[in-house]
Amino acid sequence: MSSVSRLLRGIFSSAAAATTTSATSAAATDASKVKSLSQILYKERNLEELVEKFKNASLDDHFRTRKDIYKVTIRRLAAAKKFHYVEEILEDQKQYKDMSIEGFNARLITLYGIAGMFDNARRVFDEMLERKCARTVMSLNALLGACVNSKKFDEVEGLLKGLSKELEIEPDLISYNTVVKAFCEMGSLDSAVSLLDEMEKKGLEPDLISFNTLLHGFYANGRFVDGEQIWDRMKEKNVEPCTRSYSARVLGMVLEKRMKDAVKVVEEMKSRGLKLDPFIYYDLIRGFVNVDDLEEAKHWYGDIGKNGCKPDKSTFETLIPFAIEKGDLAFASELCNHVILSKLHVKEELIQSVVDALAKESKIEAAMELVHLGKSRRLHSFELKLPRSDAKPSLVSLFHQV
C-alpha cells in the first residue's frame, strides 16, 4: 500500500470514528435531556404549571417519542378531572410534523381515550384524512380502544363495522378482542361468544386475551357452566392459561361456594410454576369466610407472604370482622397490627371494633397496645379510644360485607 493510500485510509477511518463518537455522544445527551425533562414533570405538583412545562418539553423531538411520559401525565390530569388541560396538551401536539405519522395520531387517540374523551379521540381520527395521513387498522384499533376506555360500550361494534366497511380496513385480532371486551362490559356475554365464532370463520384464532376476557365475563357474572365451556375451548385451542385465567376460574368457584375445587385449581397453578396474585388470595379468603371456615381463611392469609404477595385492604376488611365474630381476638389484633404498620388506609371504625371487642373481653392491656399503636402513625393516625364501661360495642356487622 502506498504512503498516500495509507494516509487517505487513516483520514477516513479517523473521520468515521469521530462521526460514530459524535453520534453516540449526541444520543446520550438527548437521552439525558429527556430524562431531566421527565423528572421535572413528575415532580411538578401545580397542574397548570405542569401543562405549560409539558408543552415546552414537547418542542424537543426526542421528548415526543416518550409514550410513557404522555400516558402518566394524561392519567394525572384525568384523575384530577382537569379535562381542559388534557385537551390543551394534546391539541398542542397537532403543530408538529409527527401528525403526518399514523402512529403519533393513534397515540393521541389512545390518550384521549384514557381521559374518557371519546369525541376528541374521534376528531383526531377524522382529521387524519385532512392531513393526508393513512388510516389503517392501527388507528382504527386506537379509536375502538378509546371508545371502550370512554365506557361507550354500546357504540364499539357499530364503530368497527361502519369504519371497516367505509375505509376498507380489514379488522385484526386486536379489533375483535376490543369488541369482545365491550360486549363483556355490557353483560352481553352471548354476543361476545358469537363474535369469537365470527373471528374463527375469518381465519383469526382467539388468543389468551380473547379467552381471559370471556372467562372473567362469565365467571364474574355467575355463569359458571358457560365459563367452564370457555375454559375447555381454550384448552382445545392449545392456549395455555395464565395467572389471570386461573384467577377468573377461582372467582367462579368461590361464587359457587365450591371451595375444594377452588383449592385444586390453585394447586394446579402451583404445579405449573405460576404464582398466585393478591386477587386469588382475596377470593379464596372471601370464599372461606362465606362458608364459615376461619381456619382455612387463616391458612390462606398466612400463605400470602410466603408467595411474595402483600394482602390488600379488602383482605383485612373481610377478615377482621370475621375473626371478631368467631371470637379469635388474637388473630384480629394481629391483623390490625399489620394494617397499622403497613400504613394501609382502612376506616378507623374497623380497628376500633377490635379495641371494643378486646375491652369487652377484659383484655384491657391488648386493647391499650392497639390504641397506642394506632396513634403512633405519623400520617393518617387512628384516633382509637378505650370504650367506657357503659358504652355499646361497635357494630361488627357494618364491616362484615362479604
N, C-alpha and C positions, 0 to 999 in steps of 0.2 A: 504494500500500500504506500502510495507516495506521501510525502510530507504534507502536501496540500489537501489530499483526501483525509488524512488523519486530522488535520486542522478543522476542516469542514464538519467531519463527524463529531468532533469534540464540541464544536459550537452548537450543532443541532441537538446533541444529547443534553448539553447544559440547558439549552432553551426549553426542551421538553420537560426536563426535571424541574426547572423553575416554574413552568406553567402548571405542572401537577401539584407542586408545593403550594403555589398561589391559589389554585382551585380548592385544595384541601383546607387551606387557611381561611379562605372566604366562607366555605361551608361551615367551618367551626364557628366563625364569627357570627354568621346568620343564625345558627342554632343557639348560640349563647344569647343573642339579642332577643330571639323569640322566647326563650326561657325566662329572660328578665321581664319581658312584657307580660308573660303569663303570670308570673309571681305578683306583679303589681296589680293585675286584675283580680287574682284570687284573694288578695289582702284587702282590696277596696270594699269598705262597708257601706259607703254612701252610694246608693244605686244611680243617682243622677250623674255623679262623678264617674261611676263605672261605665255608663253608656258613652260618655264623652271620651274616656280613655280607650274604650274598645274601638270606637270609630277612628280614633287617631292611630291605634295599633294596626287597624285594617289597611292602612296605607302601605304597609310592608307586605310584599308579595309572599314571603315565606310564612308570615303570620296567617295569611288567608288559607294556607294549606292545613292548618291545625284544627281538625274537626273536633277534637276533644274540648278545646277552649270554647269553641262556639256552643257546643252542647251544654257544657257546665253553666255558661253564662245565661243562656236562654232558660235553662231549668230554674236558675236562681230568680230571674225576673218573673217567670211564670208563677213560681211558688209564692212570690210576693204580690201576685196579681197585677203587676205593672205591665200590662199588655201593650200600652202605648210605647213603652221603652223597647219591648221586643220588636214592635213594628219599626221603630226609629233605627235600631241597629240593622235589621235585615233589609229594610228598604235602602239604607245607605250603601249596602253591598252592590246594588244594581249599577253603580257608576263604574265598576271595574270591568276590565276586559274578560275576566273569568266568566261573565254572564253569557259569553258565547259558547261556553263549555257545558254540556248536558249535566255532567257530574256536579258542578257547582250549583246549578239550578235545582237539581234533585236534593242537594243538601239544604238549600233554603226552604224547599217544600217540606222536607222532613222536620226542620227546626220549627216551622210554623205549626206543624202537626203536634210536636212536643208541647207547644204552648196552647194547643187546643184551638188554634186559629185557622180553621179549615178554609174559610172564604179567602183569606190571604194566600194560603197554600195554592188554592185553585187559580188565583190570579197570576201567581208566578208561572204556573204550568201553562196557562193560556197565553201569557206574554212571550213565551218561548218562540211562538210562531212569528211574532213581530221581529224578534231578534235573529230570525233565520237559524235558530238553534234546533237541532234534531230532537224529536221526541220519540224515544224508543221505550221498550219495556222497563228500562231503568227509571225514567221519570214517571212512568205510569205506576210502577210499584211504590215509588215515593209518595205519590198522591193517594194511592189506596191506603198506605200506612198512615198518612196524615189524617185520612178520614176515620180510621179506626181509633187513632190516638185522640181525635176530637170527639169520640164517642157518637159519631153519626153512623152507627152500625147498619141502620136500615137503608143507607144510601150506597153502601160499598158494592153490593152485587150489581146494581144498576150502573154504577160508575165503570166497573170492569167491562160489562157487556157493551155499554154505549161507546166508550172511548176506544176499546179494542177494535170495534167494527168501524167506527168513524175514521180512526187513524191507521187502520190496517196493521195493528200491533198484535202479535201472537202472544197471549199470556203465558208466563212460565210458572214454575213450581212456586216461586215466591208470591206471584199474583194469587194463585189459588189458595195458598196457605193463609194469606191475609183475609180472604173472603171467608174461609173456614173459621178463622178466629172471630170474625164479625158475627157469623151465624151463632157460634157458641156463646158469645157475649149476650146475644139477644135471647138465648134459650131455644133457638131454632135448630136443635141438635139433629133432627132427621134431615133437614135441608143440608146440614154440614156433611152428613154421610153421603147424601146424594151427590154432592159436589166431589167427594172423594171418588165416587164411581165415574163421574164425568172426566176427572183427571186421568184416570186409568184408560178410559176409552181413547183419549187423545195422546196416549203413549207417555204420560207423565207418571212416574212412580212416586207414591206418597213417601215422604221421608220421616225421620224421627220427629221433626217439628209438627208435621201433619198429625201424626198419631198422638203425640203428647197433648196437643190442643184438644183433640177429641176425647182422649182419656179423662182429662181434667173436667171437661164439659159434662160427660156422662156421670162419672163417679161423684163429682161435687153436687150434682143435681139429683142424687138419689136414684139414678137409673143404673143400678149395679149390674144387672144382667146384660144390658147393652154395652156397658163398659167392658165387661169380660169378653164380649164378642169382638170389640175393637182390639182388645189385648191379643186375642187369638189370631186376628187378622194381621196384626203387626208381626207376630212370631212367624206366621206363614210366609210373610214377605221377607223374612230373614233380617228384619230391622231389630237390632239389639236394644232393649230398653236401657235407659239411663236412670240416674237417681230421681230425676223429675218424673219419669214414667212410674217408677215404684212408689213415689210419694203420692201420686194420684190414686194408685191402686190401694195403698194403705188407707187413704182417706175414705175410699169407697167402702172398705171392710169395716172401718171404725163406725161409719154412719149406719151400717147394718148390724153393728154390735157383734161382728164375727172376729173377736179378738185373738182367738187361737190361730185363725187363718192369717190375720194381720202379722202376727209374730213369725209365722212360717215364711211370709213374704220378706220380712226383714232379714231372717236368717239366710234366705236365698241371696239377698243383696250382698250380705257379708261374705258369703261363699264365693261370690263373683268379684270380690275385691272392691265393691262400691261402698262409699261412706254414707252414713245416714246424715241428713241435713236437719237443721232445727225444726223444720215443718213436720218431718216424720216423727221426731221425738214428741213434739207437741200433740200431734194427732194420737199417738199411742197413749200418752199420759191422759189426754182428754177421754179417750176411749175407755181406759181402765177406771177412770173416775165415774164415767157414766154407767159402768157395770158394777160399781161399788167395791172395787178391788184396790185398796190402798197399798198393799204390799207390792203388787205389780207396778202400780204407778210410781212408787218409791224406787223400785228396781230400775225403771227406765229413766227416771230422773238422775239416778246415780251413774247411769251409763253415758249420759251426755258428755261429761268431762273426759271420760276415758276415750271418747271418739274424737276429741279435739273440737267439740262444738260448745257454744255458750247458750244457755237457756234464755229465751226471750221473756219479756214481761208477761205475755199471755200465759206462759207456763206457770208463773208464780200466782197470777190472778186466778188460775184454775186450782192449783194445788193447796194454797194456804187455807182457803175456806173449807176445803175437803178435809184437810188434816185436823182443823179445829172440830169439824163435825164428827170426825171419827175419834176424837179425844187424844190425838197424838200431838200434844203441845210441844214436845221436844223437837219434833220434825218441823212443826210450824215455826218455831223460834229459829231453827237452822235456816229455813227458807228466808225468813225476814232478815237475818244477818247477811245472807247472800245478796239480797235486794239492796240493802243499805250500803254494803261495802262495794257493790258493783255499780252504785250510783244509777240504778235503773229508776225511771220515772213511773211510779205507780201512785195510786190515790193514797193519801195519808190514812184514810179510814181503814184501808186494808191492813196496814201494820198495827193501827190502833186496836183492831178487832183481836189481834193476838195478845196485845198487852191486857186487854179487858179479860180475855179468857184465862190468861195466866193468873191475874189478880183474883178472879172468881174462884180459882182452884187453890188460892192462898199461896201461889208461887210468886210472892212479892219480890224476892231478890232477882229472879229471872225477868220479871216484868220491868223492874227498875233498870236492869242492864240494857234492855231493849230501848227504853226511853232515852237513856244517856247516849246510846249508840246512834239513835235517830237524830238527836240534836248535835252530834259531833260532825255531821256532814257540813262541809264548808258551803257548798251550793245546794239549794233546794233541801234544806234540812227538814226533818219531820218534827213538828211540834206535838210530840206524844205526851200523854198525861196518864198518871195512875188514876183509875176511877175512884170516886167517893164510894163509901160503903153502901150508900143508898142509891147509887147511880145504876141505871139499867145497862146491861151488857150490850155491846154493839150487835147489830143485826147481821150475822154472817151471811144470811140468805141474800143480802143485797149484792154480795160479790160472788155468790155461788151460781155463776151464769155459764154452765157447761151443759 
